[in-house]
Amino acid sequence: MADEQANNNIPAVVVDSEDFDKILKKLNDIDEKIEFANSEITQKIGKKVGRDIGILYGAVAGILMFLLYISISPILF
């Protein structure tokens, strides 16, 4: 019976609160750096996608204006 009670104990670790706070601060700093890097990468990807979409819209608008000019030019001259 005593052996069963000894096996059911939950292991516990005692850490100095100052050491815990230091480690927690380091982990928060690391998390901040990772989050900043991820946001920079996402922003660069967003700029590239936005540029590509802008080029496509510009090309479509140019083609439409060209077709409109071609269709109207015989009437004007």
Residue, then its C-alpha position, 0 to 999 in steps of 0.5 A: m500500500a505504501d508503494e502505491q502511494a509513493n508512485n502516485n505522487i506528482p513530481a514538482v520542481v522548485v525554481d527561484s522566482e528571479d531565475f524564472d522571471k529572467i527566463l520568462k523575459k528572455l523567452n518574451d524577447i525571443d517571441e517578439k523577435i520572431e513575431f517581428a521577422n514574420s511580420e516583415i516577411t508577410q509585408k514583403i509578400g503582400k507588397k509583391v502580390g499587390r504589385d503584381i495585381g496592379i500590373l494586371y489591372g493596368a494591363v487590362a485597363g490599357i487593353l480596354m482603352f486601346l480597343l475603345y480607341i480602335s473602335i471609335s477612331p473610324i467614326l472620328f476620321 
